[in-house]
Amino acid sequence: MPHAANIKRHRKNAKLTQAELAGRAGLPRATLANMEREGSNPGVHSVMAVAKALGITVDELVTPAPEHRYYKVTPDEMQEYRAENGRFLAKLVSPIASKGVQVHHVTMLAGCRSVGRPHPLGAQEFFLTLSGRAILQIEEEVVEVEAGSLVQFPGHRKHVYSNRDAIQVATAVSVVVFLP
């Protein structure tokens, strides 16, 4: 658990000495000093007391700092959306907990045509074709997106994804960024 570094970081941000924070938490200074050492194993009551004294949640003490967090999504955790009798597949590859962004891996079999779901007003969609050639119809405008090309468009507009090729599969990545 990264509690040691988090306690120290939050204590310094609050401009408190170990003695001052220990006093506010009702703990001996030596206990707090030990809690700030890597590998320490403080009791739940001590962690709760320090969190309360700092005015933060226990989760903030035991969760890695934002700059050290990462999320790995395994294939079995990816949600799938299928349309066109399975000829259109969009896998949500971003973590479900991601705020403000969705990343989908899109596979369109030959002859596929799938109506996209409009996103909330202000959302932007970035569509990057990885292989083959995709066709995007954004309202009345048709845009051919060959492999390696990207199209950005307001995600709230009506759109349709197509692969007009009779043989080749088209793959793409769709990234939707939402307004905060």
ZATIPA-326872 format. One record per residue (C-alpha): residue in three letters; residue number from 1; x, y, z. Coordinates in Angstrom, 3 decimals. Layout:
BEGIN
 type seq       c1       c2       c3
  ALA NUM        X        Y        Z
...
This chain:
BEGIN
 type seq       c1       c2       c3
  MET   1    0.000    0.000    0.000
  PRO   2    1.271    3.494   -0.778
  HIS   3    0.025    4.881    2.538
  ALA   4    3.517    5.915    3.716
  ALA   5    4.174    8.258    0.792
  ASN   6    0.575    9.519    0.820
  ILE   7    0.645   10.406    4.529
  LYS   8    3.898   12.285    4.083
  ARG   9    2.629   14.061    0.932
  HIS  10   -0.665   15.123    2.536
  ARG  11    1.096   16.168    5.755
  LYS  12    3.547   18.364    3.845
  ASN  13    0.743   19.833    1.716
  ALA  14   -1.020   20.764    4.969
  LYS  15    2.283   22.316    6.190
  LEU  16    2.287   20.158    9.323
  THR  17    5.186   18.591   11.168
  GLN  18    4.996   14.960   12.236
  ALA  19    4.424   16.104   15.820
  GLU  20    1.583   18.448   14.806
  LEU  21   -0.212   15.812   12.726
  ALA  22    0.311   13.154   15.395
  GLY  23   -1.197   15.509   17.981
  ARG  24   -4.253   16.184   15.809
  ALA  25   -4.672   12.441   15.208
  GLY  26   -4.220   11.569   18.891
  LEU  27   -1.197    9.374   18.136
  PRO  28    2.370    9.357   19.424
  ARG  29    4.800   11.072   17.032
  ALA  30    6.801    7.847   16.802
  THR  31    3.702    6.022   15.501
  LEU  32    3.191    8.632   12.786
  ALA  33    6.898    8.525   11.871
  ASN  34    6.622    4.744   11.509
  MET  35    3.481    5.103    9.349
  GLU  36    5.484    7.293    6.958
  ARG  37    8.079    4.531    6.459
  GLU  38    7.741    2.200    3.469
  GLY  39    6.753   -1.291    4.521
  SER  40    4.989   -0.176    7.694
  ASN  41    1.748   -1.907    8.571
  PRO  42   -0.364    0.523   10.604
  GLY  43   -3.615   -0.460   12.238
  VAL  44   -6.933    0.583   10.770
  HIS  45   -7.669    2.917   13.689
  SER  46   -4.379    4.776   13.189
  VAL  47   -5.017    5.182    9.456
  MET  48   -8.546    6.449   10.133
  ALA  49   -7.266    8.907   12.763
  VAL  50   -4.629   10.325   10.394
  ALA  51   -7.144   10.648    7.547
  LYS  52   -9.567   12.479    9.834
  ALA  53   -6.815   14.780   11.127
  LEU  54   -5.851   15.635    7.531
  GLY  55   -9.470   16.129    6.465
  ILE  56   -9.265   13.476    3.749
  THR  57  -10.748   10.036    3.179
  VAL  58   -9.028    6.786    4.083
  ASP  59   -9.135    5.953    0.370
  GLU  60   -6.906    8.952   -0.351
  LEU  61   -4.317    7.525    2.054
  VAL  62   -4.263    4.006    0.623
  THR  63   -4.719    4.745   -3.108
  PRO  64   -1.687    5.589   -5.223
  ALA  65   -1.225    9.264   -6.024
  PRO  66   -2.878   10.208   -9.355
  GLU  67    0.454   10.406  -11.154
  HIS  68    1.208    6.790  -10.158
  ARG  69   -2.119    5.163  -11.003
  TYR  70   -2.640    2.952  -13.984
  TYR  71   -5.499    0.781  -15.098
  LYS  72   -5.164   -2.388  -17.075
  VAL  73   -8.204   -3.728  -18.877
  THR  74   -8.005   -7.373  -19.877
  PRO  75   -9.962   -8.743  -22.854
  ASP  76  -12.494  -10.509  -20.614
  GLU  77  -13.305   -7.153  -18.934
  MET  78  -14.031   -5.344  -22.206
  GLN  79  -17.674   -4.698  -22.943
  GLU  80  -18.796   -5.503  -26.467
  TYR  81  -21.444   -3.867  -28.600
  ARG  82  -22.514   -5.791  -31.698
  ALA  83  -24.726   -4.673  -34.562
  GLU  84  -25.439   -5.755  -38.121
  ASN  85  -25.796   -9.399  -37.064
  GLY  86  -22.302   -9.331  -35.581
  ARG  87  -20.676   -7.660  -38.606
  PHE  88  -20.028   -4.515  -36.552
  LEU  89  -18.174   -4.943  -33.254
  ALA  90  -17.140   -2.161  -30.888
  LYS  91  -15.166   -3.185  -27.796
  LEU  92  -14.951   -0.681  -24.954
  VAL  93  -11.227   -0.933  -24.223
  SER  94  -10.988    1.987  -21.787
  PRO  95  -11.691    1.328  -18.106
  ILE  96  -15.379    1.644  -17.317
  ALA  97  -14.445    4.002  -14.483
  SER  98  -12.755    6.427  -16.909
  LYS  99  -14.303    9.838  -16.669
  GLY 100  -14.553   12.038  -19.714
  VAL 101  -13.316    9.563  -22.312
  GLN 102  -14.302    6.306  -23.980
  VAL 103  -11.998    4.287  -26.213
  HIS 104  -13.457    1.618  -28.511
  HIS 105  -11.721   -0.850  -30.809
  VAL 106  -13.997   -1.163  -33.838
  THR 107  -14.128   -4.079  -36.283
  MET 108  -16.300   -3.821  -39.381
  LEU 109  -16.658   -6.865  -41.586
  ALA 110  -17.043   -6.462  -45.347
  GLY 111  -20.278   -4.730  -46.370
  CYS 112  -21.021   -3.546  -42.845
  ARG 113  -23.156   -0.440  -42.153
  SER 114  -23.964    0.547  -38.571
  VAL 115  -25.727    3.636  -37.251
  GLY 116  -23.713    5.271  -34.472
  ARG 117  -25.299    6.400  -31.248
  PRO 118  -25.053   10.188  -30.892
  HIS 119  -23.040   11.322  -27.885
  PRO 120  -23.957   14.199  -25.537
  LEU 121  -23.688   17.761  -26.810
  GLY 122  -20.087   18.964  -26.659
  ALA 123  -18.542   15.504  -27.067
  GLN 124  -15.860   15.076  -29.729
  GLU 125  -15.217   11.790  -31.505
  PHE 126  -11.820   10.907  -32.957
  PHE 127  -12.015    8.014  -35.436
  LEU 128   -8.704    6.468  -36.565
  THR 129   -8.770    3.721  -39.164
  LEU 130   -6.109    1.094  -38.463
  SER 131   -6.646   -1.235  -41.424
  GLY 132   -8.862   -1.312  -44.481
  ARG 133  -11.021    1.650  -45.372
  ALA 134  -13.938    2.966  -43.353
  ILE 135  -16.652    5.312  -44.474
  LEU 136  -18.126    7.796  -42.001
  GLN 137  -21.355    9.538  -42.800
  ILE 138  -21.679   12.519  -40.489
  GLU 139  -25.210   13.799  -40.997
  GLU 140  -25.255   14.292  -44.816
  GLU 141  -21.488   14.439  -45.353
  VAL 142  -19.610   11.278  -46.383
  VAL 143  -15.946   10.957  -45.414
  GLU 144  -13.663    8.146  -46.577
  VAL 145  -11.160    7.238  -43.856
  GLU 146   -8.313    5.098  -45.209
  ALA 147   -5.880    3.236  -42.942
  GLY 148   -3.734    5.656  -40.957
  SER 149   -6.165    8.559  -41.297
  LEU 150   -8.158   10.189  -38.515
  VAL 151  -11.399   12.141  -38.571
  GLN 152  -12.547   14.333  -35.693
  PHE 153  -16.187   15.387  -35.502
  PRO 154  -18.786   16.625  -33.015
  GLY 155  -19.997   13.366  -31.493
  HIS 156  -23.561   14.589  -30.979
  ARG 157  -24.140   14.719  -34.734
  LYS 158  -25.867   11.757  -36.396
  HIS 159  -23.266    9.398  -37.816
  VAL 160  -22.991    6.059  -39.585
  TYR 161  -19.965    3.739  -39.801
  SER 162  -19.522    1.669  -42.977
  ASN 163  -17.121   -0.692  -44.667
  ARG 164  -18.088   -0.806  -48.344
  ASP 165  -15.323   -3.245  -49.275
  ALA 166  -16.657   -6.604  -50.461
  ILE 167  -13.784   -8.606  -48.943
  GLN 168  -11.504   -6.714  -46.567
  VAL 169  -12.233   -6.108  -42.874
  ALA 170  -11.792   -2.552  -41.589
  THR 171  -10.534   -1.901  -38.063
  ALA 172  -10.434    1.391  -36.220
  VAL 173  -10.113    3.071  -32.858
  SER 174  -12.832    5.467  -31.774
  VAL 175  -12.071    7.861  -28.946
  VAL 176  -14.923    9.945  -27.569
  VAL 177  -14.015   12.846  -25.307
  PHE 178  -16.800   14.301  -23.185
  LEU 179  -16.986   17.785  -21.718
  PRO 180  -16.373   17.901  -17.949
